[in-house]
Amino acid sequence: MPAGALAQAETQAGAAVPSTTEDAPSRTEVEQYVKELSGLIAKKEENATNLINQIRAGDQAIQDAVSKILSLLTDAEDSTRTRTKVAKLKAETVAGLGQAAKTYAKKRNEIAAQLSTATNPYTKEDLFKARGAFDERIGQWVDAAVGLALSMETDEGNEKYIKGPNVVFGRHGIGVQETRRNPDYDQKKREGGVRNKVTEALDASLETSRKRLVEEERRVAGALQEPGLTEERKKEIAAERDRLAALIAERTTQLQQVRNSRNEDAPAVKDGSAPPKVVENAAQFASIEEIIHMTAAGARQQFARLLNAYQDFSTERASLAQLKTKLNHAEEWLKAHPAPAQ
């Protein structure tokens, strides 16, 4: 192939320039270009597959870490010796899950912004898939935060005083029932106080998220009424409206769970597959706390690596989208310029 012919073919074939122009590439040059471009696309797709496998492995590691933390904490309870150590560790973990959801949401919003200006169909398809994956994880982390918050102990179900046996006083044998302060009542009051703060913060955060989604849905619904929209654009806007409606329903359900849990007679919601695990002393708590902090640190490192891999993947897929568009143009050019009959 003559020097510069491939570049010329790339320009001319990509623009589907008629063969009648003097500088138009020959069919042989375009066929060679298609062959070379197909080989380059295959290599880039292999690279993209390797990157997506890294992302999936990192994502699975994060999910495994969260599952491990939840399995340790959900059914754990404080004792009178640990007072509110377990409750506060649960509160800390709920906040961490909320922060993870916000971090994922930030990345999701970046993807949404790219999607709003994307014109290449291959790029748009990739961005749709990525945004959907981030939406799914955000919902998962919020569910985990709500579930863990609801597993925290309430201050219900314990009498303030415990009635003991009758005690006889004096020579006349007057019986007086003995009463004493119930230590479980004081313990549950302490734990319930921590839970109330956690659920109050969750309620506010979920309500803010729900309102933002409702406003966004209204904006999208309004955009659907704009004149002059193509059928393809109408379908895209309708799909976005449906996505937002699903997220609003999800957030509303999560919010209702939290609000129901704040009723006076609402019990703590446990896993139910195993008996409560009462943490009896500081040493036992320290062991659980260390495992959770180490697991959470590992998950944060995995997430940083996942974001780096996603950035590389996005770059590779953007390049692929451009190459596939050029390949389509070149193949269309070949269809429009068939080989002369022998």
Order of alpha helices (4+ residues) and beta strands (2+ residues): alpha-alpha-beta-alpha-alpha-beta-beta-alpha-alpha-beta-alpha
